[in-house]
């Protein structure tokens, strides 16, 4: 199976798993509709929020890649962004995003259901800012192609903001305590059928999803190939992904998250 076929297979399998998870997430977040009906609502982590403030967001065109239920993009819109577009492959999460944006009073946010690898060219060169929130990069079987899609969305001189789990955490197995188990350089796709409830960490018999171990050098070299120039990089001690939460409390804790800002050259 060639890379294109592999990418299509892994992506479609994982999207089906996320469609399945959408109703589970909605039941867990029962008060979300009430929270989001507030013009000051924000779901942004403080570090990511600071990156947006540093870039300046007023009236800028913004796209979120893999937007899930849209709460982060709604948060950005609440900060004064102009045109906002959210992209996700899950039909069920896009339905939730449209529902929540209406509750938030933002009927002008556009949500697109599309495999990111098959996004229409009409969205190219449209945005001042593109952003990715925690837990996206490692679902991507073809990281280089993914970063090229993100770059294509940007106008010349536009910025890509990335908030992500640090790849070093992929070396750990969750436990009490979490422990080192995997090679940092292992490229074997990880198949999971225990579910995608990252709020309460309850397991269920789920459709298979696949995630991939991308190192820091994979991310940096992939961005270079996409004509993106690094402007900011910071490693963080904060557990943003609800993965191996105990590591944050260790005296000698590893980095758990990263923030990056790129500019399209």
C-alpha positions as CSV (number, residue, x, y, z in Angstrom):
1,X,0.0,0.0,0.0
2,X,1.5,3.4,-1.0
3,X,1.7,6.4,1.2
4,X,-1.4,8.0,-0.3
5,X,-3.5,4.9,0.3
6,X,-2.2,4.5,3.8
7,X,-3.0,8.1,4.6
8,X,-6.5,7.7,3.3
9,X,-7.0,4.4,5.3
10,X,-5.7,5.7,8.6
11,X,-7.6,9.0,8.3
12,X,-10.9,7.5,7.4
13,X,-10.7,5.0,10.2
14,X,-9.8,7.6,12.8
15,X,-12.6,10.0,11.6
16,X,-15.1,7.2,12.1
17,X,-13.8,6.7,15.6
18,X,-14.2,10.5,16.3
19,X,-17.8,10.4,14.9
20,X,-18.5,7.7,17.4
21,X,-17.0,9.7,20.2
22,X,-19.0,12.9,19.5
23,X,-22.1,11.8,21.4
24,X,-20.0,10.6,24.4
25,X,-18.3,14.0,24.6
26,X,-21.6,15.8,24.4
27,X,-23.1,13.8,27.3
28,X,-20.0,14.5,29.4
29,X,-20.0,18.2,28.7
30,X,-23.7,18.7,29.7
31,X,-23.2,22.3,30.8
32,X,-21.2,23.4,27.7
33,X,-24.2,25.1,26.0
34,X,-24.8,27.2,29.1
35,X,-21.2,28.2,29.4
36,X,-20.8,29.1,25.8
37,X,-23.8,31.4,25.9
38,X,-21.5,34.1,27.3
39,X,-19.6,36.7,25.3
40,X,-16.6,36.3,27.5
41,X,-16.4,32.6,27.2
42,X,-12.9,31.1,26.5
43,X,-11.7,27.6,26.3
44,X,-8.1,28.7,25.3
45,X,-5.2,27.6,27.5
46,X,-3.5,30.6,29.0
47,X,-0.3,30.0,27.0
48,X,-2.2,29.8,23.7
49,X,-4.3,32.8,24.6
50,X,-1.0,34.8,25.2
51,X,0.2,33.8,21.7
52,X,-3.0,35.2,20.2
53,X,-2.7,38.4,22.2
54,X,0.9,38.8,21.0
55,X,-0.1,38.3,17.3
56,X,-3.1,40.6,17.6
57,X,-6.4,39.1,16.5
58,X,-8.8,42.0,16.0
59,X,-10.7,41.6,12.7
60,X,-8.2,39.1,11.3
61,X,-9.3,36.1,9.3
62,X,-8.7,32.9,11.3
63,X,-8.9,29.2,10.5
64,X,-8.7,26.3,12.9
65,X,-7.6,23.0,11.5
66,X,-9.3,20.0,13.2
67,X,-11.7,22.1,15.2
68,X,-13.6,19.3,16.9
69,X,-16.8,20.9,18.4
70,X,-15.7,24.4,17.7
71,X,-15.3,25.8,21.2
72,X,-11.7,27.0,20.6
73,X,-12.7,28.8,17.4
74,X,-15.7,30.3,19.2
75,X,-13.3,31.5,21.9
76,X,-11.1,33.2,19.3
77,X,-14.2,34.9,17.7
78,X,-15.1,36.2,21.2
79,X,-11.6,37.8,21.3
80,X,-12.6,39.9,18.2
81,X,-11.4,37.9,15.2
82,X,-13.0,38.6,11.8
83,X,-13.8,35.8,9.4
84,X,-13.6,32.5,11.2
85,X,-13.5,29.0,9.6
86,X,-13.3,25.7,11.4
87,X,-12.3,22.5,9.6
88,X,-12.8,18.9,10.8
89,X,-13.3,15.5,9.3
90,X,-16.0,14.4,11.7
91,X,-19.6,15.0,10.6
92,X,-20.9,14.7,14.2
93,X,-18.5,17.2,15.7
94,X,-19.2,19.7,12.9
95,X,-22.9,19.4,13.8
96,X,-22.0,20.2,17.4
97,X,-19.8,23.1,16.3
98,X,-22.7,24.6,14.3
99,X,-25.1,24.2,17.2
100,X,-22.7,25.8,19.7
101,X,-21.8,28.7,17.5
102,X,-25.4,29.6,17.2
103,X,-25.9,29.4,20.9
104,X,-22.8,31.7,21.3
105,X,-24.4,34.2,18.9
106,X,-21.8,33.7,16.1
107,X,-23.9,32.6,13.1
108,X,-21.1,33.9,10.8
109,X,-18.6,31.2,11.8
110,X,-18.2,28.8,8.9
111,X,-17.6,25.1,9.8
112,X,-16.4,22.7,7.0
113,X,-16.6,19.0,7.2
114,X,-13.6,17.7,5.2
115,X,-10.8,15.3,5.4
116,X,-8.0,17.8,5.8
117,X,-5.9,16.0,3.1
118,X,-8.8,16.7,0.7
119,X,-9.6,20.3,1.6
120,X,-10.8,22.3,-1.5
121,X,-8.3,24.7,-3.0
122,X,-10.7,27.6,-2.6
123,X,-9.6,28.0,1.0
124,X,-6.0,28.5,0.0
125,X,-4.3,31.9,0.8
126,X,-7.3,33.1,2.7
127,X,-6.2,33.5,6.3
128,X,-4.1,35.8,8.5
129,X,-3.9,33.1,11.2
130,X,-4.3,29.4,11.2
131,X,-4.1,27.5,14.5
132,X,-3.9,23.9,15.8
133,X,-4.8,23.0,19.4
134,X,-3.6,20.2,21.5
135,X,-4.0,16.6,20.2
136,X,-4.0,17.1,16.4
137,X,-0.5,16.4,15.0
138,X,-0.3,12.9,16.2
139,X,-3.4,11.8,14.4
140,X,-1.7,12.7,11.1
141,X,-0.3,9.8,9.1
142,X,1.5,12.2,6.7
143,X,2.8,15.1,8.8
144,X,4.6,16.8,5.9
145,X,1.4,16.9,3.7
146,X,-0.6,18.1,6.7
147,X,1.7,21.0,7.4
148,X,1.7,21.9,3.7
149,X,-2.1,22.1,3.8
150,X,-1.9,24.4,6.9
151,X,0.6,26.6,5.0
152,X,-1.6,26.7,1.9
153,X,-4.4,28.2,4.0
154,X,-2.3,31.1,5.0
155,X,-1.8,34.4,3.2
156,X,1.8,35.4,2.5
157,X,3.1,36.6,5.9
158,X,0.3,34.9,7.8
159,X,1.0,33.0,11.0
160,X,0.5,29.3,12.0
161,X,0.0,28.8,15.8
162,X,0.5,25.3,17.2
163,X,-0.3,24.1,20.7
164,X,0.5,20.4,21.1
165,X,1.5,17.7,23.5
166,X,5.3,17.3,23.7
167,X,6.3,14.3,21.6
168,X,8.4,13.0,24.5
169,X,5.2,12.0,26.3
170,X,4.7,9.4,23.6
171,X,7.4,7.4,25.3
172,X,5.3,6.9,28.4
173,X,2.7,4.4,29.3
174,X,0.0,5.8,31.6
175,X,-0.1,4.2,35.0
176,X,0.4,4.8,38.7
177,X,3.0,6.0,38.2
178,X,3.4,6.4,34.4
179,X,6.5,4.8,33.1
180,X,8.8,4.8,30.1
181,X,7.9,2.1,27.6
182,X,8.3,3.2,24.0
183,X,11.1,4.4,21.8
184,X,11.0,8.1,20.9
185,X,11.9,7.1,17.4
186,X,9.3,4.4,16.9
187,X,7.3,5.0,13.7
188,X,4.9,2.1,14.0
189,X,1.3,3.3,13.9
190,X,-0.4,2.9,17.2
191,X,-3.9,1.3,17.0
192,X,-6.4,2.0,19.8
193,X,-9.8,0.6,20.4
194,X,-10.3,1.7,24.0
195,X,-12.1,4.9,23.1
196,X,-11.6,8.6,22.9
197,X,-13.0,9.9,26.2
198,X,-10.1,12.2,27.2
199,X,-12.3,14.0,29.8
200,X,-13.0,11.2,32.3
201,X,-10.7,8.6,30.7
202,X,-13.4,5.9,30.7
203,X,-12.9,3.2,28.2
204,X,-15.4,1.6,25.8
205,X,-15.2,-0.7,22.8
206,X,-14.5,1.8,20.1
207,X,-13.9,1.8,16.4
208,X,-10.2,1.6,15.7
209,X,-8.2,4.9,15.6
210,X,-4.6,5.3,14.8
211,X,-2.0,7.8,16.0
212,X,1.6,8.4,15.0
213,X,4.8,9.3,16.9
214,X,6.2,12.5,15.3
215,X,9.4,13.8,16.9
216,X,10.4,17.4,17.3
217,X,12.7,17.1,14.3
218,X,9.7,15.7,12.3
219,X,7.7,18.8,13.1
220,X,10.5,21.2,12.4
221,X,11.6,19.6,9.1
222,X,7.9,19.3,8.0
223,X,7.3,23.0,8.6
224,X,10.5,23.8,6.6
225,X,9.2,21.8,3.7
226,X,5.9,23.8,3.9
227,X,7.7,27.1,3.5
228,X,7.1,28.0,7.2
229,X,9.7,30.0,9.2
230,X,9.9,29.4,13.0
231,X,9.3,32.6,15.0
232,X,8.6,31.2,18.5
233,X,9.1,27.8,20.2
234,X,8.5,27.1,23.9
235,X,8.5,23.8,25.9
236,X,6.0,23.8,28.7
237,X,5.7,21.8,32.0
238,X,1.9,21.9,31.7
239,X,-0.3,18.8,31.1
240,X,-2.6,20.1,28.4
241,X,-3.6,16.7,26.9
242,X,-4.8,14.8,30.0
243,X,-2.1,12.2,29.2
244,X,0.1,10.8,32.0
245,X,-1.1,13.5,34.3
246,X,1.1,12.4,37.1
247,X,4.3,13.5,35.2
248,X,3.4,17.1,35.8
249,X,3.8,16.6,39.6
250,X,7.2,15.0,39.4
251,X,10.1,16.9,40.9
252,X,12.1,16.1,37.8
253,X,9.3,16.3,35.3
254,X,9.8,16.1,31.5
255,X,8.4,18.7,29.1
256,X,4.7,18.0,28.5
257,X,3.6,20.5,25.9
258,X,4.9,22.8,23.2
259,X,3.9,26.1,21.6
260,X,5.1,27.1,18.2
261,X,4.5,30.1,15.9
262,X,5.5,30.0,12.3
263,X,5.2,32.7,9.6
264,X,4.6,31.8,5.9
265,X,7.6,33.1,4.0
